[in-house]
Amino acid sequence: MIETETYDLQQKDNQFIHPWEELHQLDQNTRTVITSGQGVYIKDSDGNQLLDAPAGMWCVNIGHHRQEMADAISEQVMKLTYSSPWSLTNSPAAILARKLSQLSPGDLNHVFFATCGSTAVDSALRFVMFRNSALGKPEKKHIISRKNAYHGSTYLSASASGKWSDKINLEYKDDTFHHISDPNLLSKPEGMSDAEYCNQLATELEQKILETGADNVAAFIAEPVLASGGVLLAPEGYHAACLEVCRKHDVVYISDEVVTAFGRLGHFFASEKVFNIIPDIITCAKGITSGYVPLGAFLVSDRLLSTLAEKSPDSVFSNGFTYSGHPVACAAALKNIEIMERESILEHVMEMEPYFQQKLKELNDLPAVRDVRGVGLMACIECMDYSKDGELLADSYELANRIDQNCQSLGLLVRPIYNMCVMSPPLIINRDQVDDMVCMLRRGIELTLSELG
């Protein structure tokens, strides 16, 4: 056999244990090898152009191949590669901290820099537990999350996650982490109004707090939209109702905006502008640098910090990372934000949202499609996954994986999750590219249905 460049790279790649690696496939994978990108497109090692509908992993918001980003990163590397975040600081980190405090809602004026979404969430959870211990409430450490939530892969963030299939054979903390129902509108009981459903979900949160003991519950953590859970949308008023419950019982509300921040919903932060809440903590990552280099952060309210300063002035938050506030990552974030502001990318997202969502909803006429849902420039096409004998396979990966394979052959990359296809393209996508995306996705679903008979 003649070894092509793609084949050679795939063989070498088999030494790389990927996230969510299926170990029975170890040393046998033939993953698509991505070699370059431009705007909303990427190319594979065989020269095929693919529309990058997942934007990498919800993150390449300003698009690929931005010379300005390369220049800013290179300039910072040559100016200052690294400095310790412990007893020193650096100008990009300081300037970015101020910028984020200006962009954030309410009194979330202080920033803790991490390395990614997982470490941002993990650090936020540690901060809440640390704060309660410093205030003389060491028993107040229980965390409430939701089923189908995804918050990360570190020990605490994975414990907060509610996707049970991600936890098989892995250790996680379950004695102080609790999971209530996700706010999936598809799960709303027949005949119940959205307002009644919202009240039911908020009541469930309050009951869990009371069952656990308000003196024991530290925080409620929630994605504004359950992204990896399948772009699950809550009924209107859900987040505000949950925040009210948290305030009533002295429970910190953490809004996990790792996906929804930095333009995905048309705002730098979606909590206040889209969901009408000002949480106590916001976590972010991904779009903060548009994926050009890794960076994560959590923003914390003055209210939480001032209580600490007043009642425990000698306390030390002994949590941090070698790369907290890394100057190159912070320089990339500053340039990313500058580009988004200068090019009015947030306004573009709000202008594109109705068209993007409407075009995808046209796929509802396909017999395999159960639901099309979304907000901003994120959406999910949930399919009815049937085996060859007609039995519904609700948890099967097969259908979405086949759709992804067929779409790649047509020039479209999608993100398959179980029996769902998730779309979250670069925020610079235009109407013609949306039309192409939906056309290729439709054809990919039709080809898959044909193959499955």
QUIRAZI-V315105 format. One record per residue. PSI is psi in whole degrees, 0 to 359 (NA if undefined). Layout:
psi:PSI
psi:PSI
This chain:
psi:133
psi:126
psi:113
psi:168
psi:319
psi:312
psi:317
psi:317
psi:321
psi:323
psi:317
psi:323
psi:336
psi:353
psi:351
psi:113
psi:108
psi:161
psi:140
psi:42
psi:128
psi:107
psi:338
psi:345
psi:358
psi:133
psi:6
psi:3
psi:146
psi:60
psi:150
psi:131
psi:115
psi:131
psi:336
psi:168
psi:156
psi:114
psi:238
psi:6
psi:152
psi:162
psi:146
psi:177
psi:350
psi:5
psi:6
psi:134
psi:133
psi:134
psi:123
psi:77
psi:333
psi:358
psi:53
psi:273
psi:68
psi:17
psi:334
psi:67
psi:322
psi:5
psi:166
psi:159
psi:48
psi:112
psi:323
psi:320
psi:316
psi:318
psi:317
psi:319
psi:313
psi:316
psi:318
psi:323
psi:317
psi:336
psi:308
psi:114
psi:317
psi:148
psi:149
psi:135
psi:358
psi:289
psi:1
psi:172
psi:178
psi:157
psi:318
psi:321
psi:317
psi:315
psi:320
psi:320
psi:314
psi:317
psi:317
psi:323
psi:329
psi:327
psi:336
psi:157
psi:159
psi:225
psi:26
psi:78
psi:359
psi:146
psi:134
psi:121
psi:135
psi:198
psi:342
psi:184
psi:319
psi:313
psi:334
psi:313
psi:314
psi:316
psi:322
psi:318
psi:319
psi:321
psi:316
psi:316
psi:318
psi:314
psi:315
psi:321
psi:317
psi:332
psi:9
psi:25
psi:59
psi:341
psi:347
psi:79
psi:2
psi:144
psi:133
psi:129
psi:196
psi:154
psi:145
psi:6
psi:150
psi:123
psi:357
psi:185
psi:1
psi:173
psi:309
psi:318
psi:324
psi:326
psi:324
psi:335
psi:148
psi:18
psi:101
psi:330
psi:339
psi:354
psi:2
psi:126
psi:11
psi:150
psi:137
psi:163
psi:119
psi:353
psi:335
psi:9
psi:132
psi:146
psi:121
psi:180
psi:143
psi:154
psi:57
psi:118
psi:336
psi:342
psi:359
psi:129
psi:144
psi:133
psi:353
psi:137
psi:163
psi:321
psi:319
psi:321
psi:318
psi:314
psi:322
psi:317
psi:318
psi:323
psi:322
psi:319
psi:313
psi:320
psi:322
psi:321
psi:315
psi:321
psi:319
psi:332
psi:117
psi:330
psi:351
psi:344
psi:122
psi:316
psi:155
psi:126
psi:132
psi:133
psi:135
psi:322
psi:127
psi:98
psi:291
psi:346
psi:353
psi:33
psi:56
psi:128
psi:133
psi:158
psi:154
psi:135
psi:356
psi:310
psi:322
psi:321
psi:320
psi:321
psi:320
psi:319
psi:317
psi:316
psi:319
psi:326
psi:17
psi:49
psi:129
psi:134
psi:117
psi:120
psi:113
psi:95
psi:31
psi:324
psi:317
psi:345
psi:166
psi:45
psi:345
psi:327
psi:15
psi:10
psi:157
psi:322
psi:135
psi:344
psi:308
psi:313
psi:325
psi:322
psi:4
psi:39
psi:151
psi:99
psi:177
psi:328
psi:141
psi:131
psi:147
psi:162
psi:220
psi:268
psi:352
psi:330
psi:10
psi:30
psi:4
psi:322
psi:157
psi:138
psi:141
psi:168
psi:158
psi:142
psi:136
psi:146
psi:150
psi:328
psi:315
psi:320
psi:321
psi:325
psi:319
psi:312
psi:325
psi:315
psi:344
psi:65
psi:339
psi:4
psi:147
psi:122
psi:92
psi:63
psi:133
psi:175
psi:152
psi:323
psi:20
psi:129
psi:34
psi:128
psi:324
psi:317
psi:318
psi:324
psi:321
psi:318
psi:318
psi:317
psi:320
psi:313
psi:319
psi:314
psi:316
psi:320
psi:314
psi:323
psi:6
psi:44
psi:324
psi:318
psi:323
psi:319
psi:314
psi:327
psi:323
psi:335
psi:308
psi:319
psi:314
psi:312
psi:321
psi:318
psi:319
psi:326
psi:343
psi:341
psi:352
psi:342
psi:351
psi:135
psi:337
psi:347
psi:122
psi:321
psi:144
psi:122
psi:156
psi:176
psi:148
psi:223
psi:52
psi:140
psi:162
psi:134
psi:106
psi:128
psi:154
psi:113
psi:111
psi:142
psi:178
psi:338
psi:10
psi:0
psi:137
psi:129
psi:85
psi:331
psi:18
psi:142
psi:344
psi:312
psi:308
psi:323
psi:320
psi:320
psi:317
psi:315
psi:316
psi:322
psi:321
psi:322
psi:339
psi:347
psi:22
psi:132
psi:126
psi:170
psi:109
psi:131
psi:109
psi:240
psi:31
psi:150
psi:121
psi:136
psi:129
psi:69
psi:165
psi:143
psi:349
psi:3
psi:144
psi:178
psi:318
psi:321
psi:326
psi:316
psi:314
psi:316
psi:311
psi:322
psi:314
psi:323
psi:318
psi:313
psi:323
psi:320
psi:318
psi:317
psi:321
psi:317
psi:320
psi:317
psi:324
psi:357
psi:NA
